[in-house]
């Protein structure tokens, strides 16, 4: 049985950051959590069939090791530091995007994660949009540009099989109404679509 957990591991001193890891054969400074998160999501996607899959945290770490040789020599080989980092990432996202659970009837306790990868990538793209208006609103077109930049193998961003950008955001706002909003703003005689993600 899986259960939501809040205090998976007792609070401890913040972990030191590893030197460098690479994602898709590029050297990237791991001082940015984005690199760890991107590798975490890639590993999860490689091991899961869909966004409802719970995957063992140890399997995710093994897959991250397989994907990135520099990650294998990072401090995240320490189980506690790795779990702390994943918990930290999970806490920085709205509920339901990245969840951590544990199998309660097993000794030792087995930890699992589940990621809504499309929403995760959408939020990451939103964070990268340079021009945010008051209240965090961004142009849908600007968000689309960031999604295109971060797309894997040139594929168009989609959510639940939907590819048209406005329909994607409308569907996400229905699935995550407390997090994702869309509105129209008039600019002269033209209506412009605006998007906000509440983090």
ABEGO torsion letter per residue (X at the ends): XBBBBABABBBBBBBBBBABBBBGGBBBBAABAAAAAAAAAAAAAAABABAABBBBAAAAAAAAAAABAAAAABAAABAAAAAAAAAAAAAABBBGABBBBBBAABOBBBBBBBBBAAAAAAAAAAAABABBBBGGBBBAAAAAAAAAAABBGGBBBBBGGBABAAAAAAAAAAABAAABBBBBBBBEABBBBBBBBBX
